[in-house]
Amino acid sequence: MEIEIGKVIHYYNHIGVAVLALEESLKLGDKIHIAGHSTDFVQRVTSMEVEHHTVLWVKPGDKMALKVIQPVHEHDIVYRVVEEELEPIG
């Protein structure tokens, strides 16, 4: 399951960093899916910054910088991938 949490508002190509405007919280280690017209990949959040300070989590309304594994574009949508635990059958 995926929950829309924000969008890309800027991308620094030379350093591979996206700036996101968030509507939901996000924490280090979360899995995210970034999708757009020509963008579609999943990655773990391994590094986040707010105002050039490394943070472990961000809250709704924050603008944050995120190291990304592929190029992104303004207006790409960011989703948090909710990993459901499988229940044993039987």
C-alpha positions in Angstrom: 0.0 0.0 0.0 1.2 3.5 -0.7 0.2 6.9 0.9 0.8 10.1 -1.0 3.0 12.3 1.3 4.2 15.2 -0.9 5.8 16.3 -4.1 9.1 17.3 -5.6 9.6 21.1 -5.7 13.2 21.2 -6.9 16.0 18.9 -8.0 19.7 19.6 -7.8 21.0 17.4 -10.7 24.7 17.9 -9.9 24.4 16.5 -6.4 21.4 14.1 -6.8 19.2 15.9 -4.2 15.5 16.5 -4.4 13.7 19.1 -2.4 10.3 17.9 -1.2 7.2 19.7 0.2 5.6 17.2 2.6 2.0 16.9 3.6 2.7 13.9 5.9 5.6 12.9 8.2 8.6 10.9 7.0 11.5 9.3 8.9 14.9 7.8 8.1 14.5 4.3 6.9 11.1 4.7 5.4 10.6 3.3 1.9 9.3 5.8 -0.7 8.1 5.6 -4.2 8.6 8.7 -6.5 6.5 8.8 -9.6 5.9 11.2 -12.4 5.6 11.6 -16.2 9.1 10.0 -16.7 10.0 9.0 -13.1 9.2 5.8 -11.3 11.4 4.2 -8.7 11.4 3.0 -5.1 14.1 3.7 -2.5 14.8 3.8 1.2 15.3 7.2 2.9 19.0 7.2 3.9 19.7 10.9 4.3 17.5 13.9 5.0 18.1 17.6 5.7 16.0 20.6 6.8 17.7 24.0 6.5 21.1 22.3 5.9 20.8 20.3 9.1 20.7 16.5 9.1 17.4 15.2 10.6 16.0 11.8 11.5 12.3 12.7 10.7 10.3 15.5 9.2 6.7 16.6 10.0 3.9 17.7 7.7 4.5 21.2 6.2 8.3 20.8 6.2 10.4 21.4 3.1 13.3 18.9 3.2 16.2 17.8 1.0 16.6 14.1 0.2 19.4 12.2 -1.5 17.8 10.3 -4.4 19.1 7.3 -6.4 17.7 8.6 -9.8 16.9 11.9 -11.3 13.5 13.4 -10.4 11.5 16.3 -11.8 9.4 19.1 -10.2 5.8 18.0 -9.6 6.7 14.3 -9.2 4.6 12.8 -6.5 6.2 11.1 -3.4 4.5 8.2 -1.7 5.4 6.4 1.5 5.3 2.6 0.9 3.6 1.0 3.8 5.0 -2.5 4.3 2.4 -4.7 5.7 3.5 -7.7 7.8 2.3 -11.0 6.5 0.2 -13.0 8.9 0.8 -16.7 9.0 -1.8 -18.8 7.2 -3.5 -21.5 9.2 
